Amino acid sequence: MKDSSIIEKVLSRRVFDSRGNPAIETEIITKSGAHGRAISPSGASTGKNEAIEIRDKDKRYNGKDVKKGLELINNEIASLLIGLSCEDQEGFDKILNNYDQTNQKKRIGGNVSTSLSIANYLCASNLNKTPAFRFYAKSDRLKIPKPEIQIFGGGAHSGNQNSFQDFLIYPINNFSYEEFLGSVYDIFNYTKKILNKNNNFFGYCDEGGFFPNKLDQFDICEIINEGILKSQLNPNKDLGISIDVAASNFYNGSKYNLYNDKIDKIELGNILSTLVNEFNVSLIEDPFYEEDFDSFALLKKQHTKSVKIIGDDLVCSNYNLLSKAMENKCVDGIIVKINQCGTISETLDTIDLAKKNNIQTILSARSGDTEDVFLSQFAVAWDVDMIKVGSFSRSERTSKWNELVRIEEKL
């Protein structure tokens, strides 16, 4: 153990995320002065099985304050971490989990453990004066993962729970990151022009995408297809269209309340099949309620060659839930969110399991995110297939796209 790697200080503070809500930021500082700093993001659309945040639930900040979490770090957890080597990430995370001893970080809080774990991970790369994307590289051939960028938002990200949550685009095959961003710019601005022309522009969602007025999922996908063609590109050949249904958000226990209709899982499946067959949708995330493994599997079987089925709430970045999803043959890929499981080590275990079984990995931000850019660094280091951090507006989103521009220059 290098003396320079020994943790000497653990600092924490209240900062604010992109929705203006309190968030936990922590710093890990070693004897040599190396440091790592990270803010834990927060989701609006959360899975039943993901790590649970600690919030104060009192009058201040509408119950969303994080004073309890900060006190927990300062009064109990910091002393357990001081004296460790920042280079022992597994040992660091093991202490967090041993303190917690619950399945969903109910004692320590997912926002506490996430900020601590990421800060330590960054501290080790900074100690070695190497950017995280190189220091933690899983491959000798580093590359920019395919960006999945939001054009439209809805659902929990817009205050309209009864609609699909994300409509996005991504490059299909070999791509130039710079050229792809240029295409996104064209499509994004074409979309806004069409919305304004037809009085369908209502505002922006949490992740920066357009919140349309009086448009359903078919109308939205039609506009995206038009935008791709206007950019002299071809849907399903040059650019793919993906949707995050986030179906659990509009499921009432027996029916799906989609817009003004109450439909069953068969009717929802038919809508999704139409989007695949007629509107060039080639990737669908969380198409059904998060515990309906059978419906996921059926949709995957029906569209084996034409669409990828992705699990987010279904899996919650959880190793055991991913194992169950693979046993049931219901996903082609998974969303990976560090704060769903609460530590770097658990996140990497899930990614490793996915890769060993040819399950696609999509590293994702949260709707309540921050200016931190560590996700871009980790996406390259961990050799994930795709990265999803939101739209082409709002600086907590573009900061991560811009970091990938900088990284690409160094590859």
C-alpha positions in Angstrom: 0.0 0.0 0.0 1.4 3.4 -1.0 1.4 5.9 1.8 0.4 8.5 -0.7 -2.8 6.6 -1.4 -4.0 6.6 2.3 -7.3 8.4 2.7 -6.9 11.3 5.1 -10.1 13.3 4.8 -13.7 12.7 3.8 -15.7 15.8 3.1 -19.3 16.2 2.3 -21.7 19.0 1.4 -25.1 19.9 0.1 -25.2 21.0 -3.5 -28.0 21.0 -6.0 -28.9 18.9 -9.1 -30.4 19.9 -12.4 -33.9 20.1 -11.0 -32.7 22.4 -8.2 -33.1 19.6 -5.6 -30.5 19.1 -2.8 -27.8 16.5 -3.7 -24.9 15.0 -1.8 -21.3 15.8 -2.9 -18.4 14.1 -1.3 -14.6 14.5 -1.6 -12.0 11.9 -0.8 -8.5 13.4 -0.1 -5.3 11.3 0.5 -2.2 12.1 2.5 -0.5 13.2 -0.7 -3.3 15.7 -1.6 -4.8 13.6 -4.3 -8.6 14.0 -4.3 -11.7 12.8 -6.0 -15.1 14.5 -5.9 -18.5 13.4 -7.0 -22.2 14.3 -6.8 -24.8 11.6 -6.6 -27.6 12.1 -9.2 -31.2 11.4 -8.6 -33.9 9.7 -10.8 -37.6 10.7 -11.3 -38.5 7.3 -12.8 -37.1 4.8 -10.4 -37.3 1.0 -10.3 -38.8 -0.8 -7.3 -35.5 -2.6 -6.7 -33.0 0.2 -6.9 -31.0 1.7 -4.0 -33.1 4.0 -1.9 -32.0 7.6 -1.3 -31.8 9.1 2.2 -33.9 12.3 2.3 -34.9 14.3 5.4 -38.7 14.3 4.7 -39.2 17.4 6.8 -40.4 20.9 5.8 -37.2 22.2 4.4 -36.8 21.8 0.6 -40.2 20.0 0.5 -38.7 17.1 2.4 -35.9 16.5 -0.1 -33.0 17.9 2.0 -30.0 15.6 2.5 -28.9 16.8 6.0 -29.3 13.3 7.4 -27.1 11.8 4.7 -24.4 14.5 5.3 -24.5 13.8 9.1 -24.2 10.1 8.4 -21.0 10.6 6.4 -19.5 13.1 8.8 -20.4 11.3 12.1 -20.2 7.6 11.2 -18.9 6.7 7.8 -15.9 8.9 7.4 -14.0 7.3 10.3 -14.5 3.9 8.7 -12.8 5.1 5.5 -9.9 7.2 6.8 -6.8 5.1 6.7 -7.8 3.0 3.7 -6.0 3.1 0.4 -8.1 4.9 -2.3 -6.7 2.3 -4.7 -8.6 -0.5 -3.0 -12.0 0.1 -4.5 -13.5 -3.3 -3.6 -12.4 -2.8 0.0 -13.8 0.7 0.1 -17.2 -0.4 -1.3 -17.2 -3.5 1.0 -17.1 -1.2 4.0 -20.1 0.8 2.7 -22.0 -2.4 2.2 -21.0 -3.9 5.5 -22.3 -0.7 7.2 -25.5 -0.9 5.3 -26.4 -4.6 5.3 -29.6 -4.2 3.4 -30.6 -5.1 -0.2 -31.4 -1.5 -1.3 -29.0 0.7 0.8 -31.9 1.5 3.1 -29.6 2.3 6.0 -26.7 4.1 4.3 -28.7 5.6 1.4 -28.0 5.1 -2.3 -27.1 8.8 -2.7 -24.6 8.6 0.2 -22.9 5.4 -1.1 -22.9 6.5 -4.7 -21.2 9.8 -4.1 -18.6 8.2 -1.8 -17.8 5.3 -4.1 -17.4 7.5 -7.2 -15.3 10.1 -5.4 -12.9 7.3 -4.2 -12.7 5.8 -7.7 -11.8 9.2 -9.2 -9.3 9.8 -6.3 -7.3 6.8 -7.3 -7.0 7.8 -11.0 -6.1 11.4 -9.9 -3.5 10.0 -7.5 -1.9 8.3 -10.5 -2.2 11.4 -12.6 -4.1 9.5 -15.3 -7.6 10.3 -16.6 -10.2 7.8 -15.5 -10.9 6.7 -19.1 -7.3 5.4 -19.4 -6.6 4.4 -15.8 -9.6 2.0 -15.6 -9.6 1.0 -19.3 -11.0 -2.5 -19.8 -9.6 -2.7 -23.4 -6.4 -1.7 -25.2 -8.6 -0.3 -28.0 -10.5 2.6 -26.5 -13.4 4.0 -28.4 -16.3 6.3 -27.9 -19.5 4.3 -27.2 -22.5 5.0 -29.4 -24.4 8.1 -28.0 -28.1 7.7 -27.5 -29.5 11.3 -27.5 -33.0 12.3 -26.5 -35.1 14.3 -29.0 -38.5 14.1 -27.2 -39.3 13.5 -23.5 -42.4 12.6 -21.6 -43.7 10.5 -18.7 -42.1 11.2 -15.3 -39.7 13.7 -17.0 -42.4 16.0 -18.1 -45.2 15.8 -15.5 -47.2 13.7 -17.9 -47.1 10.3 -16.3 -49.3 8.7 -19.0 -46.9 8.8 -21.9 -43.7 7.2 -23.1 -40.6 8.7 -21.4 -38.0 9.1 -24.0 -37.7 9.2 -27.8 -34.1 9.1 -28.9 -31.7 8.6 -31.8 -28.4 6.8 -32.1 -25.8 5.8 -34.8 -26.3 2.4 -36.2 -22.9 1.3 -37.5 -19.5 2.9 -37.7 -19.8 6.6 -37.0 -17.8 9.7 -36.5 -18.8 11.2 -33.2 -18.3 14.8 -34.5 -20.5 14.1 -37.6 -23.2 12.4 -35.4 -23.4 15.4 -33.2 -23.8 17.6 -36.3 -26.7 15.4 -37.4 -28.3 15.6 -33.9 -28.1 19.4 -34.1 -29.9 19.4 -37.4 -32.6 16.9 -36.3 -33.1 18.7 -32.9 -33.6 22.1 -34.6 -35.8 20.7 -37.4 -38.0 19.2 -34.7 -38.4 22.4 -32.8 -39.2 24.2 -36.0 -42.0 21.7 -36.8 -43.4 21.8 -33.3 -43.5 25.7 -33.3 -45.1 25.7 -36.8 -47.9 23.4 -35.7 -48.3 24.9 -32.2 -47.2 21.6 -30.7 -44.3 23.0 -28.6 -45.1 22.9 -24.9 -41.7 23.1 -23.3 -38.6 21.1 -22.4 -38.4 18.0 -20.2 -36.1 17.2 -17.3 -33.4 15.9 -19.7 -33.6 18.7 -22.2 -35.8 17.1 -24.9 -39.0 18.6 -26.3 -42.2 18.1 -24.4 -44.9 18.1 -27.2 -48.5 19.2 -26.9 -51.2 17.0 -28.4 -48.9 14.5 -30.0 -48.9 10.7 -29.4 -46.0 8.2 -29.8 -46.8 7.7 -33.5 -46.8 11.5 -34.3 -43.5 11.9 -32.4 -41.8 9.0 -34.2 -43.1 10.4 -37.6 -41.4 13.8 -36.9 -38.1 12.1 -35.9 -38.2 10.0 -39.1 -38.8 13.2 -41.1 -35.9 14.9 -39.3 -33.5 12.1 -40.1 -34.5 12.2 -43.8 -34.1 16.0 -43.9 -30.6 15.5 -42.7 -30.0 13.3 -45.7 -29.7 10.2 -43.6 -31.8 7.0 -43.5 -33.7 5.7 -40.5 -32.6 2.2 -39.5 -29.6 2.4 -41.8 -27.6 5.4 -40.6 -29.5 6.3 -37.5 -31.7 4.2 -35.2 -34.7 5.4 -33.3 -35.1 4.2 -29.7 -37.8 4.7 -27.1 -37.9 4.4 -23.3 -41.5 3.3 -22.6 -41.0 3.3 -18.8 -44.2 1.4 -18.7 -44.3 1.0 -14.9 -45.0 4.7 -14.6 -48.4 4.3 -16.2 -49.3 0.8 -15.0 -52.1 0.7 -12.4 -51.9 -3.0 -11.4 -54.1 -4.3 -14.2 -54.1 -1.8 -17.1 -51.8 0.7 -18.7 -53.1 4.2 -18.6 -51.5 5.5 -21.9 -52.7 9.0 -22.6 -56.5 8.9 -22.2 -56.8 5.1 -22.9 -56.7 2.2 -20.5 -55.1 -0.7 -22.4 -53.9 -4.2 -21.5 -50.5 -5.6 -22.2 -51.5 -7.2 -25.5 -52.7 -3.8 -26.8 -49.5 -2.1 -25.6 -47.5 -4.9 -27.3 -49.4 -4.1 -30.5 -48.6 -0.4 -30.3 -44.9 -1.3 -29.8 -45.0 -3.7 -32.8 -46.5 -0.9 -35.0 -43.7 1.4 -33.9 -41.1 -1.2 -34.9 -42.8 -2.2 -38.2 -43.9 1.2 -39.4 -41.9 3.8 -37.7 -38.3 2.4 -37.7 -38.0 1.9 -33.9 -35.1 -0.5 -33.3 -34.5 -0.3 -29.6 -37.2 -0.4 -26.9 -36.5 0.1 -23.2 -38.8 -1.1 -20.4 -41.8 -1.9 -22.7 -43.9 -3.4 -19.9 -44.3 -3.3 -16.1 -41.0 -4.0 -14.4 -42.0 -7.4 -12.9 -43.6 -8.7 -16.1 -40.7 -10.8 -17.4 -43.0 -12.9 -19.6 -44.2 -9.9 -21.7 -40.6 -8.7 -22.1 -39.6 -12.2 -23.3 -42.6 -12.4 -25.7 -41.9 -9.1 -27.4 -38.2 -10.0 -27.7 -39.2 -13.3 -29.4 -41.6 -11.6 -31.7 -39.0 -9.1 -33.0 -35.8 -11.0 -32.6 -34.2 -9.6 -35.8 -35.8 -6.1 -35.9 -35.5 -4.6 -32.4 -33.4 -4.8 -29.2 -35.3 -5.1 -25.9 -33.6 -3.2 -23.0 -34.2 -3.6 -19.3 -33.9 -0.7 -16.9 -36.5 -0.9 -14.1 -36.6 -4.6 -14.9 -33.0 -5.0 -13.8 -32.0 -1.9 -11.8 -28.3 -2.6 -12.6 -28.6 -5.5 -10.2 -26.5 -8.6 -10.7 -29.2 -11.0 -9.5 -32.0 -9.4 -11.5 -29.9 -9.5 -14.6 -29.3 -13.2 -14.0 -33.1 -13.7 -13.8 -33.7 -11.6 -17.0 -31.1 -13.7 -18.8 -32.7 -17.0 -17.6 -36.1 -15.8 -18.9 -34.5 -14.6 -22.2 -36.2 -11.3 -22.0 -33.5 -8.7 -22.7 -30.9 -8.0 -25.4 -29.4 -5.2 -23.3 -29.5 -3.3 -20.0 -29.4 0.2 -18.8 -26.6 0.7 -16.2 -27.0 3.5 -13.6 -24.4 3.6 -10.8 -26.8 4.9 -8.2 -29.3 2.1 -8.8 -26.9 -0.3 -7.0 -25.0 2.3 -5.1 -21.3 1.4 -5.6 -18.8 1.2 -8.4 -17.9 -2.4 -7.5 -21.5 -3.6 -7.8 -21.9 -1.7 -11.0 -18.9 -3.3 -12.5 -20.0 -6.8 -11.4 -23.3 -6.3 -13.3 -21.5 -5.0 -16.4 -19.1 -7.9 -16.4 -22.0 -10.4 -16.2 -23.7 -8.7 -19.1 -20.6 -8.7 -21.3 -19.9 -12.4 -20.6 -23.4 -13.2 -21.9 -23.4 -10.8 -24.9 -25.9 -8.5 -23.3 -25.6 -4.9 -24.5 -24.7 -2.3 -21.9 -25.9 1.3 -21.9 -24.4 3.6 -19.3 -27.0 6.2 -18.3 -27.3 9.4 -16.4 -30.4 10.3 -14.3 -33.1 12.9 -14.9 -31.9 14.9 -11.8 -28.2 15.0 -12.9 -25.3 17.4 -12.4 -22.4 19.1 -14.1 -20.1 16.1 -13.3 -18.6 14.4 -16.3 -17.3 11.2 -14.8 -20.0 9.2 -16.7 -18.3 10.0 -20.0 -14.9 8.9 -18.6 -16.4 5.6 -17.3 -18.3 4.9 -20.5 -15.0 4.8 -22.4 -13.0 3.0 -19.7 -15.6 0.3 -19.2 -16.1 -0.2 -23.0 -19.8 0.0 -22.8 -21.8 -0.2 -26.0 -23.8 3.0 -25.6 -24.1 6.1 -23.4 -27.4 7.8 -22.6 -27.3 11.1 -20.8 -30.2 13.1 -22.1 -30.8 15.6 -24.9 -28.8 18.2 -26.9 -29.6 21.0 -24.5 -29.1 21.9 -20.8 -25.5 22.0 -19.6 -25.7 19.0 -17.3 -26.3 17.0 -20.5 -24.0 18.8 -23.0 -21.2 18.7 -20.4 -21.0 15.0 -20.8 -21.3 15.1 -24.6 -18.6 17.7 -24.6 -16.3 15.5 -22.4 -16.6 12.8 -25.0 -15.4 15.3 -27.6 -12.3 15.9 -25.5 -11.7 12.2 -24.9 -12.0 11.4 -28.6 -9.2 13.9 -29.3 -6.9 11.8 -27.1 -7.7 8.4 -28.6 
